[in-house]
Amino acid sequence: MRRLPALCAAAMLAACGPIRIADAGRLENTSWRAIEIDRKPVDPATAPTFTVAKGQATGFSGCNGFSAAAQMWGVQVAFGALTGTERMCPVAQLRLELEFLVALTRTERGAVLGAGVVLRDRSGDVRLRLARIPPGSASLPAPIPDPPP
């Protein structure tokens, strides 16, 4: 299991290519919580979260904090190389972090659906399902339905 931190670091250094998201502007000045990664529910107590504001995405990836440049134009958002802290965490948290970062880096398109975002990879598989975190709220997000492929 010693390779897990190295894999997380490698995933964190990868830049995400442009992600086509209908209504991408709705991501600006919002915070999001992962509620599913690769169709598996995420425990809200340890869920990765991030905020997009002022050209930056900052958040918690499951074990470490991270940040990346976030450029939005039209229906696309692109994240620059992710940088983050290098804490040691229990293996379960490191696995969650790796799953989140890999899913994020493989995302190519998505849709904002009400208070949620669904992100898909090149083949159309749902990689991440995110729920908006209302400002000042710690409440659990509502389930996000599947958008049409």
Salt bridges, closest charged atoms under 4 A:
ASP23 OD2 - ARG26 NH1 3.37
GLU36 OE1 - ARG129 NE 3.10
ASP38 OD1 - ARG127 NE 2.51
GLU99 OE2 - LYS40 NZ 3.39
GLU108 OE2 - ARG122 NH2 3.06
ASP121 OD2 - ARG127 NH1 3.74
ASP146 OD2 - ARG39 NH1 3.28
ASP146 OD1 - ARG129 NH2 2.50
